[in-house]
Amino acid sequence: MTFSGRALCPVIMPVPEAQRALKGRDKVHALSRLARVALRRSCETSGLRLPALPKDDQGVPLPIDGVHWSVSHKSGVVGGVAAPLPVGIDLETVRPVSEGLLSKVADEDEWGRAPGDRQRTFFRFWTAKEAVLKAVGAGIGGLSHCRIVDVVDDARMELIYDDMPWPVVHHWFGNHIAALTPHHFEIVWTVAGL
């Protein structure tokens, strides 16, 4: 591994119309391939190398030679990041969600840390928790172990997962939000064509 700087370089790309129109497994495979293109671009920008992208039996990305990786994909956007430490990235398209879903992502103590628009805050909380769960290699079943402990500002928050602190940074672009576990690194976002 040759990590040349102190910056993580997540890459976010739009999904072309042809792939957006796909259905079922074809769409999932196309989005996964595009997310891996974003990951490769992150590697190139960061000076990191991932000759393969192995996963364990649960589908958790495995590091190679100290290089960790994470990808995310939605119907309209994909993203990827490589890092010298465990990392997680999550993307969402901001849209209305039900009141029932709001209560599933956070408890009243967590909601009290971010007064204001609950719809917008929902996506901050959801993407932050997803990014942390990806970084620790836990699935959605680990959601109850992941808690918001501080909302620093519109772009930063602190979480804990099983008593371990995790800073998370957010990046807003159009009607999308990205969350990333930055550790102590500077973040250089690349949002291509959006």
PyMOL commands that place a pseudoatom at each C-alpha (Angstrom):
pseudoatom trace, name=CA, resn=MET, resi=1, chain=A, elem=C, hetatm=0, pos=[0.000, 0.000, 0.000]
pseudoatom trace, name=CA, resn=THR, resi=2, chain=A, elem=C, hetatm=0, pos=[1.278, 3.463, -0.842]
pseudoatom trace, name=CA, resn=PHE, resi=3, chain=A, elem=C, hetatm=0, pos=[-0.969, 6.112, 0.633]
pseudoatom trace, name=CA, resn=SER, resi=4, chain=A, elem=C, hetatm=0, pos=[0.606, 9.349, -0.471]
pseudoatom trace, name=CA, resn=GLY, resi=5, chain=A, elem=C, hetatm=0, pos=[-1.425, 11.881, 1.445]
pseudoatom trace, name=CA, resn=ARG, resi=6, chain=A, elem=C, hetatm=0, pos=[-3.673, 12.660, 4.344]
pseudoatom trace, name=CA, resn=ALA, resi=7, chain=A, elem=C, hetatm=0, pos=[-6.836, 12.855, 2.234]
pseudoatom trace, name=CA, resn=LEU, resi=8, chain=A, elem=C, hetatm=0, pos=[-9.500, 10.308, 1.445]
pseudoatom trace, name=CA, resn=CYS, resi=9, chain=A, elem=C, hetatm=0, pos=[-10.885, 10.703, -2.050]
pseudoatom trace, name=CA, resn=PRO, resi=10, chain=A, elem=C, hetatm=0, pos=[-14.427, 9.360, -2.378]
pseudoatom trace, name=CA, resn=VAL, resi=11, chain=A, elem=C, hetatm=0, pos=[-15.825, 9.394, -5.911]
pseudoatom trace, name=CA, resn=ILE, resi=12, chain=A, elem=C, hetatm=0, pos=[-19.535, 9.786, -6.725]
pseudoatom trace, name=CA, resn=MET, resi=13, chain=A, elem=C, hetatm=0, pos=[-20.866, 9.281, -10.247]
pseudoatom trace, name=CA, resn=PRO, resi=14, chain=A, elem=C, hetatm=0, pos=[-24.283, 9.492, -11.924]
pseudoatom trace, name=CA, resn=VAL, resi=15, chain=A, elem=C, hetatm=0, pos=[-25.958, 6.376, -13.246]
pseudoatom trace, name=CA, resn=PRO, resi=16, chain=A, elem=C, hetatm=0, pos=[-26.554, 6.657, -17.022]
pseudoatom trace, name=CA, resn=GLU, resi=17, chain=A, elem=C, hetatm=0, pos=[-30.178, 6.479, -18.187]
pseudoatom trace, name=CA, resn=ALA, resi=18, chain=A, elem=C, hetatm=0, pos=[-29.682, 3.054, -19.808]
pseudoatom trace, name=CA, resn=GLN, resi=19, chain=A, elem=C, hetatm=0, pos=[-28.707, 1.495, -16.462]
pseudoatom trace, name=CA, resn=ARG, resi=20, chain=A, elem=C, hetatm=0, pos=[-31.474, 3.364, -14.607]
pseudoatom trace, name=CA, resn=ALA, resi=21, chain=A, elem=C, hetatm=0, pos=[-34.023, 1.696, -16.875]
pseudoatom trace, name=CA, resn=LEU, resi=22, chain=A, elem=C, hetatm=0, pos=[-32.840, -1.834, -16.059]
pseudoatom trace, name=CA, resn=LYS, resi=23, chain=A, elem=C, hetatm=0, pos=[-34.833, -4.047, -13.690]
pseudoatom trace, name=CA, resn=GLY, resi=24, chain=A, elem=C, hetatm=0, pos=[-34.063, -6.666, -11.047]
pseudoatom trace, name=CA, resn=ARG, resi=25, chain=A, elem=C, hetatm=0, pos=[-30.710, -8.416, -11.023]
pseudoatom trace, name=CA, resn=ASP, resi=26, chain=A, elem=C, hetatm=0, pos=[-29.611, -6.736, -14.235]
pseudoatom trace, name=CA, resn=LYS, resi=27, chain=A, elem=C, hetatm=0, pos=[-29.941, -3.360, -12.523]
pseudoatom trace, name=CA, resn=VAL, resi=28, chain=A, elem=C, hetatm=0, pos=[-28.187, -4.514, -9.339]
pseudoatom trace, name=CA, resn=HIS, resi=29, chain=A, elem=C, hetatm=0, pos=[-25.258, -5.911, -11.351]
pseudoatom trace, name=CA, resn=ALA, resi=30, chain=A, elem=C, hetatm=0, pos=[-24.998, -2.744, -13.473]
pseudoatom trace, name=CA, resn=LEU, resi=31, chain=A, elem=C, hetatm=0, pos=[-25.051, -0.490, -10.397]
pseudoatom trace, name=CA, resn=SER, resi=32, chain=A, elem=C, hetatm=0, pos=[-22.455, -2.669, -8.675]
pseudoatom trace, name=CA, resn=ARG, resi=33, chain=A, elem=C, hetatm=0, pos=[-20.143, -2.453, -11.713]
pseudoatom trace, name=CA, resn=LEU, resi=34, chain=A, elem=C, hetatm=0, pos=[-20.520, 1.338, -11.818]
pseudoatom trace, name=CA, resn=ALA, resi=35, chain=A, elem=C, hetatm=0, pos=[-19.811, 1.627, -8.083]
pseudoatom trace, name=CA, resn=ARG, resi=36, chain=A, elem=C, hetatm=0, pos=[-16.609, -0.337, -8.640]
pseudoatom trace, name=CA, resn=VAL, resi=37, chain=A, elem=C, hetatm=0, pos=[-15.616, 2.133, -11.369]
pseudoatom trace, name=CA, resn=ALA, resi=38, chain=A, elem=C, hetatm=0, pos=[-16.044, 4.911, -8.792]
pseudoatom trace, name=CA, resn=LEU, resi=39, chain=A, elem=C, hetatm=0, pos=[-13.934, 2.880, -6.340]
pseudoatom trace, name=CA, resn=ARG, resi=40, chain=A, elem=C, hetatm=0, pos=[-11.157, 2.432, -8.917]
pseudoatom trace, name=CA, resn=ARG, resi=41, chain=A, elem=C, hetatm=0, pos=[-11.146, 6.203, -9.501]
pseudoatom trace, name=CA, resn=SER, resi=42, chain=A, elem=C, hetatm=0, pos=[-10.888, 6.737, -5.741]
pseudoatom trace, name=CA, resn=CYS, resi=43, chain=A, elem=C, hetatm=0, pos=[-7.880, 4.401, -5.681]
pseudoatom trace, name=CA, resn=GLU, resi=44, chain=A, elem=C, hetatm=0, pos=[-6.208, 6.256, -8.548]
pseudoatom trace, name=CA, resn=THR, resi=45, chain=A, elem=C, hetatm=0, pos=[-6.730, 9.639, -6.897]
pseudoatom trace, name=CA, resn=SER, resi=46, chain=A, elem=C, hetatm=0, pos=[-5.568, 8.374, -3.488]
pseudoatom trace, name=CA, resn=GLY, resi=47, chain=A, elem=C, hetatm=0, pos=[-2.549, 6.477, -4.767]
pseudoatom trace, name=CA, resn=LEU, resi=48, chain=A, elem=C, hetatm=0, pos=[-3.938, 3.230, -3.349]
pseudoatom trace, name=CA, resn=ARG, resi=49, chain=A, elem=C, hetatm=0, pos=[-4.077, -0.117, -5.128]
pseudoatom trace, name=CA, resn=LEU, resi=50, chain=A, elem=C, hetatm=0, pos=[-6.801, -2.774, -4.986]
pseudoatom trace, name=CA, resn=PRO, resi=51, chain=A, elem=C, hetatm=0, pos=[-5.955, -5.590, -7.425]
pseudoatom trace, name=CA, resn=ALA, resi=52, chain=A, elem=C, hetatm=0, pos=[-9.156, -7.438, -6.435]
pseudoatom trace, name=CA, resn=LEU, resi=53, chain=A, elem=C, hetatm=0, pos=[-12.299, -6.694, -4.459]
pseudoatom trace, name=CA, resn=PRO, resi=54, chain=A, elem=C, hetatm=0, pos=[-12.859, -9.730, -2.235]
pseudoatom trace, name=CA, resn=LYS, resi=55, chain=A, elem=C, hetatm=0, pos=[-15.771, -10.139, 0.171]
pseudoatom trace, name=CA, resn=ASP, resi=56, chain=A, elem=C, hetatm=0, pos=[-16.332, -12.543, 3.038]
pseudoatom trace, name=CA, resn=ASP, resi=57, chain=A, elem=C, hetatm=0, pos=[-19.197, -15.060, 3.206]
pseudoatom trace, name=CA, resn=GLN, resi=58, chain=A, elem=C, hetatm=0, pos=[-21.526, -12.301, 4.474]
pseudoatom trace, name=CA, resn=GLY, resi=59, chain=A, elem=C, hetatm=0, pos=[-20.655, -9.972, 1.585]
pseudoatom trace, name=CA, resn=VAL, resi=60, chain=A, elem=C, hetatm=0, pos=[-18.444, -7.689, 3.703]
pseudoatom trace, name=CA, resn=PRO, resi=61, chain=A, elem=C, hetatm=0, pos=[-15.571, -6.109, 1.722]
pseudoatom trace, name=CA, resn=LEU, resi=62, chain=A, elem=C, hetatm=0, pos=[-12.168, -7.477, 2.757]
pseudoatom trace, name=CA, resn=PRO, resi=63, chain=A, elem=C, hetatm=0, pos=[-9.046, -5.294, 2.773]
pseudoatom trace, name=CA, resn=ILE, resi=64, chain=A, elem=C, hetatm=0, pos=[-6.045, -6.141, 0.628]
pseudoatom trace, name=CA, resn=ASP, resi=65, chain=A, elem=C, hetatm=0, pos=[-2.532, -5.176, 1.764]
pseudoatom trace, name=CA, resn=GLY, resi=66, chain=A, elem=C, hetatm=0, pos=[-3.986, -2.709, 4.279]
pseudoatom trace, name=CA, resn=VAL, resi=67, chain=A, elem=C, hetatm=0, pos=[-6.324, -1.043, 1.767]
pseudoatom trace, name=CA, resn=HIS, resi=68, chain=A, elem=C, hetatm=0, pos=[-9.959, -0.978, 2.883]
pseudoatom trace, name=CA, resn=TRP, resi=69, chain=A, elem=C, hetatm=0, pos=[-12.837, -0.184, 0.566]
pseudoatom trace, name=CA, resn=SER, resi=70, chain=A, elem=C, hetatm=0, pos=[-16.524, 0.603, 0.490]
pseudoatom trace, name=CA, resn=VAL, resi=71, chain=A, elem=C, hetatm=0, pos=[-19.107, 1.192, -2.232]
pseudoatom trace, name=CA, resn=SER, resi=72, chain=A, elem=C, hetatm=0, pos=[-22.691, 2.418, -2.350]
pseudoatom trace, name=CA, resn=HIS, resi=73, chain=A, elem=C, hetatm=0, pos=[-25.262, 2.564, -5.108]
pseudoatom trace, name=CA, resn=LYS, resi=74, chain=A, elem=C, hetatm=0, pos=[-28.731, 3.939, -5.639]
pseudoatom trace, name=CA, resn=SER, resi=75, chain=A, elem=C, hetatm=0, pos=[-30.795, 4.118, -8.811]
pseudoatom trace, name=CA, resn=GLY, resi=76, chain=A, elem=C, hetatm=0, pos=[-29.359, 7.518, -9.762]
pseudoatom trace, name=CA, resn=VAL, resi=77, chain=A, elem=C, hetatm=0, pos=[-25.889, 7.621, -8.153]
pseudoatom trace, name=CA, resn=VAL, resi=78, chain=A, elem=C, hetatm=0, pos=[-23.008, 5.343, -7.210]
pseudoatom trace, name=CA, resn=GLY, resi=79, chain=A, elem=C, hetatm=0, pos=[-19.943, 5.924, -5.086]
pseudoatom trace, name=CA, resn=GLY, resi=80, chain=A, elem=C, hetatm=0, pos=[-16.771, 4.301, -3.871]
pseudoatom trace, name=CA, resn=VAL, resi=81, chain=A, elem=C, hetatm=0, pos=[-13.843, 5.018, -1.586]
pseudoatom trace, name=CA, resn=ALA, resi=82, chain=A, elem=C, hetatm=0, pos=[-10.544, 3.356, -0.684]
pseudoatom trace, name=CA, resn=ALA, resi=83, chain=A, elem=C, hetatm=0, pos=[-8.685, 4.069, 2.561]
pseudoatom trace, name=CA, resn=PRO, resi=84, chain=A, elem=C, hetatm=0, pos=[-5.794, 2.858, 4.716]
pseudoatom trace, name=CA, resn=LEU, resi=85, chain=A, elem=C, hetatm=0, pos=[-8.255, 2.224, 7.609]
pseudoatom trace, name=CA, resn=PRO, resi=86, chain=A, elem=C, hetatm=0, pos=[-11.727, 0.639, 7.775]
pseudoatom trace, name=CA, resn=VAL, resi=87, chain=A, elem=C, hetatm=0, pos=[-14.057, 2.928, 5.841]
pseudoatom trace, name=CA, resn=GLY, resi=88, chain=A, elem=C, hetatm=0, pos=[-17.730, 3.211, 5.024]
pseudoatom trace, name=CA, resn=ILE, resi=89, chain=A, elem=C, hetatm=0, pos=[-19.612, 5.273, 2.458]
pseudoatom trace, name=CA, resn=ASP, resi=90, chain=A, elem=C, hetatm=0, pos=[-23.357, 5.520, 1.971]
pseudoatom trace, name=CA, resn=LEU, resi=91, chain=A, elem=C, hetatm=0, pos=[-25.477, 7.452, -0.526]
pseudoatom trace, name=CA, resn=GLU, resi=92, chain=A, elem=C, hetatm=0, pos=[-29.169, 8.318, -0.510]
pseudoatom trace, name=CA, resn=THR, resi=93, chain=A, elem=C, hetatm=0, pos=[-31.568, 10.272, -2.643]
pseudoatom trace, name=CA, resn=VAL, resi=94, chain=A, elem=C, hetatm=0, pos=[-33.524, 12.630, -0.392]
pseudoatom trace, name=CA, resn=ARG, resi=95, chain=A, elem=C, hetatm=0, pos=[-37.262, 12.029, -0.672]
pseudoatom trace, name=CA, resn=PRO, resi=96, chain=A, elem=C, hetatm=0, pos=[-40.256, 11.993, 1.696]
pseudoatom trace, name=CA, resn=VAL, resi=97, chain=A, elem=C, hetatm=0, pos=[-40.302, 9.104, 4.185]
pseudoatom trace, name=CA, resn=SER, resi=98, chain=A, elem=C, hetatm=0, pos=[-43.020, 7.890, 6.533]
pseudoatom trace, name=CA, resn=GLU, resi=99, chain=A, elem=C, hetatm=0, pos=[-43.226, 8.825, 10.200]
pseudoatom trace, name=CA, resn=GLY, resi=100, chain=A, elem=C, hetatm=0, pos=[-42.839, 5.141, 11.049]
pseudoatom trace, name=CA, resn=LEU, resi=101, chain=A, elem=C, hetatm=0, pos=[-39.485, 5.003, 9.306]
pseudoatom trace, name=CA, resn=LEU, resi=102, chain=A, elem=C, hetatm=0, pos=[-38.309, 8.107, 11.162]
pseudoatom trace, name=CA, resn=SER, resi=103, chain=A, elem=C, hetatm=0, pos=[-38.718, 6.335, 14.501]
pseudoatom trace, name=CA, resn=LYS, resi=104, chain=A, elem=C, hetatm=0, pos=[-36.810, 3.271, 13.297]
pseudoatom trace, name=CA, resn=VAL, resi=105, chain=A, elem=C, hetatm=0, pos=[-33.586, 5.117, 12.482]
pseudoatom trace, name=CA, resn=ALA, resi=106, chain=A, elem=C, hetatm=0, pos=[-33.180, 6.973, 15.793]
pseudoatom trace, name=CA, resn=ASP, resi=107, chain=A, elem=C, hetatm=0, pos=[-34.647, 7.294, 19.267]
pseudoatom trace, name=CA, resn=GLU, resi=108, chain=A, elem=C, hetatm=0, pos=[-35.932, 10.509, 20.849]
pseudoatom trace, name=CA, resn=ASP, resi=109, chain=A, elem=C, hetatm=0, pos=[-32.555, 11.262, 22.479]
pseudoatom trace, name=CA, resn=GLU, resi=110, chain=A, elem=C, hetatm=0, pos=[-30.864, 11.126, 19.056]
pseudoatom trace, name=CA, resn=TRP, resi=111, chain=A, elem=C, hetatm=0, pos=[-33.613, 13.195, 17.430]
pseudoatom trace, name=CA, resn=GLY, resi=112, chain=A, elem=C, hetatm=0, pos=[-33.151, 15.801, 20.175]
pseudoatom trace, name=CA, resn=ARG, resi=113, chain=A, elem=C, hetatm=0, pos=[-29.565, 16.356, 19.028]
pseudoatom trace, name=CA, resn=ALA, resi=114, chain=A, elem=C, hetatm=0, pos=[-30.720, 17.680, 15.640]
pseudoatom trace, name=CA, resn=PRO, resi=115, chain=A, elem=C, hetatm=0, pos=[-33.771, 19.897, 15.900]
pseudoatom trace, name=CA, resn=GLY, resi=116, chain=A, elem=C, hetatm=0, pos=[-35.260, 21.030, 12.628]
pseudoatom trace, name=CA, resn=ASP, resi=117, chain=A, elem=C, hetatm=0, pos=[-36.416, 19.308, 9.456]
pseudoatom trace, name=CA, resn=ARG, resi=118, chain=A, elem=C, hetatm=0, pos=[-36.891, 15.646, 10.439]
pseudoatom trace, name=CA, resn=GLN, resi=119, chain=A, elem=C, hetatm=0, pos=[-37.048, 14.485, 6.817]
pseudoatom trace, name=CA, resn=ARG, resi=120, chain=A, elem=C, hetatm=0, pos=[-33.622, 15.952, 6.036]
pseudoatom trace, name=CA, resn=THR, resi=121, chain=A, elem=C, hetatm=0, pos=[-32.232, 14.792, 9.393]
pseudoatom trace, name=CA, resn=PHE, resi=122, chain=A, elem=C, hetatm=0, pos=[-33.514, 11.274, 8.734]
pseudoatom trace, name=CA, resn=PHE, resi=123, chain=A, elem=C, hetatm=0, pos=[-31.203, 10.975, 5.721]
pseudoatom trace, name=CA, resn=ARG, resi=124, chain=A, elem=C, hetatm=0, pos=[-28.257, 12.343, 7.702]
pseudoatom trace, name=CA, resn=PHE, resi=125, chain=A, elem=C, hetatm=0, pos=[-28.870, 9.803, 10.466]
pseudoatom trace, name=CA, resn=TRP, resi=126, chain=A, elem=C, hetatm=0, pos=[-29.547, 6.924, 8.081]
pseudoatom trace, name=CA, resn=THR, resi=127, chain=A, elem=C, hetatm=0, pos=[-26.483, 7.489, 5.876]
pseudoatom trace, name=CA, resn=ALA, resi=128, chain=A, elem=C, hetatm=0, pos=[-24.233, 8.105, 8.889]
pseudoatom trace, name=CA, resn=LYS, resi=129, chain=A, elem=C, hetatm=0, pos=[-25.295, 4.871, 10.553]
pseudoatom trace, name=CA, resn=GLU, resi=130, chain=A, elem=C, hetatm=0, pos=[-25.004, 2.933, 7.280]
pseudoatom trace, name=CA, resn=ALA, resi=131, chain=A, elem=C, hetatm=0, pos=[-21.480, 4.292, 6.709]
pseudoatom trace, name=CA, resn=VAL, resi=132, chain=A, elem=C, hetatm=0, pos=[-20.416, 3.223, 10.207]
pseudoatom trace, name=CA, resn=LEU, resi=133, chain=A, elem=C, hetatm=0, pos=[-22.022, -0.218, 9.830]
pseudoatom trace, name=CA, resn=LYS, resi=134, chain=A, elem=C, hetatm=0, pos=[-20.103, -0.676, 6.574]
pseudoatom trace, name=CA, resn=ALA, resi=135, chain=A, elem=C, hetatm=0, pos=[-16.837, 0.419, 8.205]
pseudoatom trace, name=CA, resn=VAL, resi=136, chain=A, elem=C, hetatm=0, pos=[-17.210, -2.097, 11.049]
pseudoatom trace, name=CA, resn=GLY, resi=137, chain=A, elem=C, hetatm=0, pos=[-18.415, -4.864, 8.725]
pseudoatom trace, name=CA, resn=ALA, resi=138, chain=A, elem=C, hetatm=0, pos=[-21.834, -5.150, 10.369]
pseudoatom trace, name=CA, resn=GLY, resi=139, chain=A, elem=C, hetatm=0, pos=[-25.074, -5.525, 8.524]
pseudoatom trace, name=CA, resn=ILE, resi=140, chain=A, elem=C, hetatm=0, pos=[-28.321, -3.707, 9.175]
pseudoatom trace, name=CA, resn=GLY, resi=141, chain=A, elem=C, hetatm=0, pos=[-28.760, -5.945, 12.235]
pseudoatom trace, name=CA, resn=GLY, resi=142, chain=A, elem=C, hetatm=0, pos=[-26.091, -3.802, 13.900]
pseudoatom trace, name=CA, resn=LEU, resi=143, chain=A, elem=C, hetatm=0, pos=[-28.277, -0.692, 13.672]
pseudoatom trace, name=CA, resn=SER, resi=144, chain=A, elem=C, hetatm=0, pos=[-29.267, -0.908, 17.351]
pseudoatom trace, name=CA, resn=HIS, resi=145, chain=A, elem=C, hetatm=0, pos=[-25.564, -0.777, 18.341]
pseudoatom trace, name=CA, resn=CYS, resi=146, chain=A, elem=C, hetatm=0, pos=[-24.990, 2.447, 16.385]
pseudoatom trace, name=CA, resn=ARG, resi=147, chain=A, elem=C, hetatm=0, pos=[-25.981, 5.754, 18.007]
pseudoatom trace, name=CA, resn=ILE, resi=148, chain=A, elem=C, hetatm=0, pos=[-25.720, 9.448, 17.186]
pseudoatom trace, name=CA, resn=VAL, resi=149, chain=A, elem=C, hetatm=0, pos=[-23.952, 11.173, 20.095]
pseudoatom trace, name=CA, resn=ASP, resi=150, chain=A, elem=C, hetatm=0, pos=[-23.271, 14.636, 18.642]
pseudoatom trace, name=CA, resn=VAL, resi=151, chain=A, elem=C, hetatm=0, pos=[-24.448, 16.638, 15.654]
pseudoatom trace, name=CA, resn=VAL, resi=152, chain=A, elem=C, hetatm=0, pos=[-21.571, 19.061, 15.148]
pseudoatom trace, name=CA, resn=ASP, resi=153, chain=A, elem=C, hetatm=0, pos=[-22.967, 20.971, 12.164]
pseudoatom trace, name=CA, resn=ASP, resi=154, chain=A, elem=C, hetatm=0, pos=[-24.677, 20.368, 8.802]
pseudoatom trace, name=CA, resn=ALA, resi=155, chain=A, elem=C, hetatm=0, pos=[-21.707, 18.344, 7.563]
pseudoatom trace, name=CA, resn=ARG, resi=156, chain=A, elem=C, hetatm=0, pos=[-20.328, 16.541, 10.623]
pseudoatom trace, name=CA, resn=MET, resi=157, chain=A, elem=C, hetatm=0, pos=[-21.578, 14.276, 13.387]
pseudoatom trace, name=CA, resn=GLU, resi=158, chain=A, elem=C, hetatm=0, pos=[-20.210, 11.797, 15.892]
pseudoatom trace, name=CA, resn=LEU, resi=159, chain=A, elem=C, hetatm=0, pos=[-21.538, 8.272, 16.383]
pseudoatom trace, name=CA, resn=ILE, resi=160, chain=A, elem=C, hetatm=0, pos=[-20.610, 5.348, 18.570]
pseudoatom trace, name=CA, resn=TYR, resi=161, chain=A, elem=C, hetatm=0, pos=[-20.755, 1.703, 17.634]
pseudoatom trace, name=CA, resn=ASP, resi=162, chain=A, elem=C, hetatm=0, pos=[-20.358, -0.648, 20.604]
pseudoatom trace, name=CA, resn=ASP, resi=163, chain=A, elem=C, hetatm=0, pos=[-18.648, 2.164, 22.568]
pseudoatom trace, name=CA, resn=MET, resi=164, chain=A, elem=C, hetatm=0, pos=[-16.185, 2.964, 19.760]
pseudoatom trace, name=CA, resn=PRO, resi=165, chain=A, elem=C, hetatm=0, pos=[-16.386, 6.557, 18.439]
pseudoatom trace, name=CA, resn=TRP, resi=166, chain=A, elem=C, hetatm=0, pos=[-16.909, 7.155, 14.715]
pseudoatom trace, name=CA, resn=PRO, resi=167, chain=A, elem=C, hetatm=0, pos=[-16.838, 10.612, 13.146]
pseudoatom trace, name=CA, resn=VAL, resi=168, chain=A, elem=C, hetatm=0, pos=[-18.960, 10.952, 10.016]
pseudoatom trace, name=CA, resn=VAL, resi=169, chain=A, elem=C, hetatm=0, pos=[-18.911, 13.695, 7.381]
pseudoatom trace, name=CA, resn=HIS, resi=170, chain=A, elem=C, hetatm=0, pos=[-21.773, 14.477, 5.021]
pseudoatom trace, name=CA, resn=HIS, resi=171, chain=A, elem=C, hetatm=0, pos=[-21.698, 15.923, 1.547]
pseudoatom trace, name=CA, resn=TRP, resi=172, chain=A, elem=C, hetatm=0, pos=[-24.860, 17.298, -0.078]
pseudoatom trace, name=CA, resn=PHE, resi=173, chain=A, elem=C, hetatm=0, pos=[-25.169, 17.371, -3.872]
pseudoatom trace, name=CA, resn=GLY, resi=174, chain=A, elem=C, hetatm=0, pos=[-28.444, 18.126, -5.616]
pseudoatom trace, name=CA, resn=ASN, resi=175, chain=A, elem=C, hetatm=0, pos=[-31.132, 16.032, -3.930]
pseudoatom trace, name=CA, resn=HIS, resi=176, chain=A, elem=C, hetatm=0, pos=[-28.567, 13.500, -2.718]
pseudoatom trace, name=CA, resn=ILE, resi=177, chain=A, elem=C, hetatm=0, pos=[-26.502, 13.053, 0.411]
pseudoatom trace, name=CA, resn=ALA, resi=178, chain=A, elem=C, hetatm=0, pos=[-23.297, 11.089, 0.973]
pseudoatom trace, name=CA, resn=ALA, resi=179, chain=A, elem=C, hetatm=0, pos=[-21.891, 10.012, 4.338]
pseudoatom trace, name=CA, resn=LEU, resi=180, chain=A, elem=C, hetatm=0, pos=[-18.311, 8.913, 4.950]
pseudoatom trace, name=CA, resn=THR, resi=181, chain=A, elem=C, hetatm=0, pos=[-16.290, 7.732, 7.949]
pseudoatom trace, name=CA, resn=PRO, resi=182, chain=A, elem=C, hetatm=0, pos=[-13.222, 9.995, 7.616]
pseudoatom trace, name=CA, resn=HIS, resi=183, chain=A, elem=C, hetatm=0, pos=[-11.168, 9.027, 10.682]
pseudoatom trace, name=CA, resn=HIS, resi=184, chain=A, elem=C, hetatm=0, pos=[-8.641, 11.888, 10.932]
pseudoatom trace, name=CA, resn=PHE, resi=185, chain=A, elem=C, hetatm=0, pos=[-8.214, 12.404, 7.193]
pseudoatom trace, name=CA, resn=GLU, resi=186, chain=A, elem=C, hetatm=0, pos=[-9.112, 15.387, 5.079]
pseudoatom trace, name=CA, resn=ILE, resi=187, chain=A, elem=C, hetatm=0, pos=[-11.822, 14.560, 2.533]
pseudoatom trace, name=CA, resn=VAL, resi=188, chain=A, elem=C, hetatm=0, pos=[-11.549, 15.487, -1.144]
pseudoatom trace, name=CA, resn=TRP, resi=189, chain=A, elem=C, hetatm=0, pos=[-14.914, 14.730, -2.738]
pseudoatom trace, name=CA, resn=THR, resi=190, chain=A, elem=C, hetatm=0, pos=[-15.197, 14.065, -6.467]
pseudoatom trace, name=CA, resn=VAL, resi=191, chain=A, elem=C, hetatm=0, pos=[-18.767, 14.366, -7.696]
pseudoatom trace, name=CA, resn=ALA, resi=192, chain=A, elem=C, hetatm=0, pos=[-18.621, 13.658, -11.417]
pseudoatom trace, name=CA, resn=GLY, resi=193, chain=A, elem=C, hetatm=0, pos=[-21.303, 14.910, -13.756]
pseudoatom trace, name=CA, resn=LEU, resi=194, chain=A, elem=C, hetatm=0, pos=[-23.950, 15.721, -11.161]
for i in range(1, 194): cmd.bond("trace and resi %d" % i, "trace and resi %d" % (i + 1))
show_as sticks, trace
zoom trace
